[in-house]
Protein backbone atom coordinates (compact mmCIF):
# COMPACT_ATOMS: atom_id res chain seq x y z
CA UNK A 1 0.00 0.00 0.00
CA UNK A 2 3.00 2.34 0.30
CA UNK A 3 3.24 2.32 -3.49
CA UNK A 4 -0.45 3.25 -3.69
CA UNK A 5 0.19 6.28 -1.47
CA UNK A 6 3.11 7.30 -3.68
CA UNK A 7 1.04 6.94 -6.85
CA UNK A 8 -1.88 8.87 -5.37
CA UNK A 9 0.34 11.93 -5.05
CA UNK A 10 0.39 12.23 -8.84
CA UNK A 11 -2.36 12.76 -11.38
CA UNK A 12 -2.90 9.11 -12.32
CA UNK A 13 -6.53 8.05 -11.96
CA UNK A 14 -7.44 5.81 -9.06
CA UNK A 15 -8.69 3.22 -11.55
CA UNK A 16 -5.31 3.19 -13.29
CA UNK A 17 -3.48 2.96 -9.95
CA UNK A 18 -5.65 -0.04 -9.06
CA UNK A 19 -4.75 -1.70 -12.36
CA UNK A 20 -1.04 -0.86 -11.92
CA UNK A 21 -1.18 -2.61 -8.54
CA UNK A 22 -2.78 -5.70 -10.11
CA UNK A 23 -6.31 -5.13 -8.83
CA UNK A 24 -8.81 -6.16 -11.49
CA UNK A 25 -11.57 -4.22 -9.75
CA UNK A 26 -10.99 -0.63 -8.55
CA UNK A 27 -13.59 -1.12 -5.80
CA UNK A 28 -11.52 -3.94 -4.32
CA UNK A 29 -8.46 -1.67 -4.37
CA UNK A 30 -10.44 1.08 -2.64
CA UNK A 31 -11.69 -1.37 0.00
CA UNK A 32 -8.17 -2.65 0.69
CA UNK A 33 -6.86 0.92 0.87
CA UNK A 34 -9.64 1.93 3.27
CA UNK A 35 -8.97 -1.11 5.47
CA UNK A 36 -5.29 -0.19 5.66
CA UNK A 37 -5.55 3.60 6.07
CA UNK A 38 -9.14 4.14 7.33
CA UNK A 39 -9.85 6.51 4.44
CA UNK A 40 -10.65 6.12 0.77
CA UNK A 41 -7.99 6.70 -1.89
CA UNK A 42 -9.79 9.83 -3.12
CA UNK A 43 -10.13 11.24 0.41
CA UNK A 44 -6.44 10.51 1.04
CA UNK A 45 -5.49 12.24 -2.20
CA UNK A 46 -7.53 15.33 -1.30
CA UNK A 47 -5.84 15.43 2.11
CA UNK A 48 -2.37 15.24 0.61
CA UNK A 49 -3.06 17.97 -1.91
CA UNK A 50 -4.78 20.10 0.69
C-alpha positions in Angstrom: 0.0 0.0 0.0 3.0 2.3 0.3 3.2 2.3 -3.5 -0.5 3.2 -3.7 0.2 6.3 -1.5 3.1 7.3 -3.7 1.0 6.9 -6.9 -1.9 8.9 -5.4 0.3 11.9 -5.0 0.4 12.2 -8.8 -2.4 12.8 -11.4 -2.9 9.1 -12.3 -6.5 8.0 -12.0 -7.4 5.8 -9.1 -8.7 3.2 -11.6 -5.3 3.2 -13.3 -3.5 3.0 -10.0 -5.6 0.0 -9.1 -4.7 -1.7 -12.4 -1.0 -0.9 -11.9 -1.2 -2.6 -8.5 -2.8 -5.7 -10.1 -6.3 -5.1 -8.8 -8.8 -6.2 -11.5 -11.6 -4.2 -9.7 -11.0 -0.6 -8.6 -13.6 -1.1 -5.8 -11.5 -3.9 -4.3 -8.5 -1.7 -4.4 -10.4 1.1 -2.6 -11.7 -1.4 0.0 -8.2 -2.7 0.7 -6.9 0.9 0.9 -9.6 1.9 3.3 -9.0 -1.1 5.5 -5.3 -0.2 5.7 -5.6 3.6 6.1 -9.1 4.1 7.3 -9.9 6.5 4.4 -10.6 6.1 0.8 -8.0 6.7 -1.9 -9.8 9.8 -3.1 -10.1 11.2 0.4 -6.4 10.5 1.0 -5.5 12.2 -2.2 -7.5 15.3 -1.3 -5.8 15.4 2.1 -2.4 15.2 0.6 -3.1 18.0 -1.9 -4.8 20.1 0.7 
